[in-house]
Amino acid sequence: MTQMTGDHIARVRIKDLLLRAYIGIKEEEINNQQDVVINVTLTYDATDAINRNEIEAALNYRTITKQIIAHVDGQRFALLERLPHEVLTIVMDHQAVHWAQVEIDKPHALRYAESVSVRLEDTR
């Protein structure tokens, strides 16, 4: 197999991570966990991972997902805007990540709407 040269920017998507958290400011939101749906897209240079074909050379998105679960599941957040900020911080703490976008949906938060979401992104 030939070696890859140049940058090979991989786009990784963690899709529809369904967790439960206390999120909101109304009494029923404070007292009851609600579903949140987390979507993360990130990029990193995968050249080394492609060439070596070893997990040690790749960005371990399983680790990132576990960190997000530990941080969000069952926790309290007053504002939906705060949650993607905190998840984005977790993702960007991994130095290999060049760019990331986090969108978090709060299903049925608004009457007549399937969900409301907030999306944030950051670049290194």
N, C-alpha and C positions, 0 to 999 in steps of 0.2 A: 504494500500500500504506500502511496506517495505521501510525503509530508506536505502539509498545507503551509503556505507562506502568506504573509500579510495578516491583517486583522479579520477575524471572523466573528462578527458581533452576533451573539445569540439573543433572541427575544424569548424570554420565559414567561409563561402565563400561568398563574395559579387562579383557577376559575371556580367561582361559586362555592367558596368555603363558607359553609353555613354554621354559624355559632350562635350562642345565646348570651345576652348581656343585659344588664340594667342600663337603659339608655333613655334619657329624657328628663323633663322637669316637672311633668304632671304627676300627681300622686300615684295614679295607676301605673305609670312608667317607672316610678321610683320603687314601687313594691313588687312589680312583676317583671321577670325576664322576658325579653323579646328576641325574635330572630334578627340577626344581622347577616347580610350576605357580603362577603369580602372578595374582591377581585384585585389581583396584583399583576402588573406587567412590569418586567424589568429587563434591562440589557446588560450583558457583560461580554468581555472578549473571551470567546471559547476556543481560540486557536490551540492553546496548550491541551485542553481537554480533547479536542478532535485528534491532535497528533499522538497523544499518549494513550488515549482510550482507557483512562484510569479515573476513578471517582475522586482521588486526591487532587487531580488537576482541574476538576470542574467546580462550579459554584453549587453548593449543596442546598438546593431549594427545599428539600425535606426538612433540613434544620431550620430554615427561615419559616416554613409553615408551622413547625412545632413551636417556635418562639411566638408567632402570632397567636396561636391557639392558647398558649399559656398566659399571654398578656390580656387577651380579650374575653375568653370564655368565662362567664359568671361574674365579670367585673362591672364596675359602675362608671358611667360616663354621663355627664349632664347634657352635653351638646354633641350632636352627630358630627359637627365639624372637628371636634377634638379627636375622635376615633381615627379617621384616616391620617391625621397628623402623627399620632403615636405609632400606627402601623408603618407609615412611611419612614419614620425614624428607625424602627427595627430593621427594615429592609436596607436602608442606606448605611447602617452601621457595618454592613458587609462591604469591605473595601473594594472587592471585585466589581460591585455594581456600579455601572456608569450612569444609568438613568432609571427611574422607577416612577410608576403611576399607581396610585391606590384609589379604588372606588369602593365605597361602602354604601349598600342599600339598606334601608329600614323599611321592610315590607309593610304595607297597609298603614303607614304613618299618617297619611292624608286621606280623608274621605274621597271616594271616587277615583283614587289613584292606586295603581298596583304597588308603587313604592316611591320613596324619595331617596335620593342619593347625593353624596358629596364626593367629589374627585379632587385629589391633590397630586402634584408631581414634583419631582426634584431631580436635579442633574449635578453630577460631581464635576 
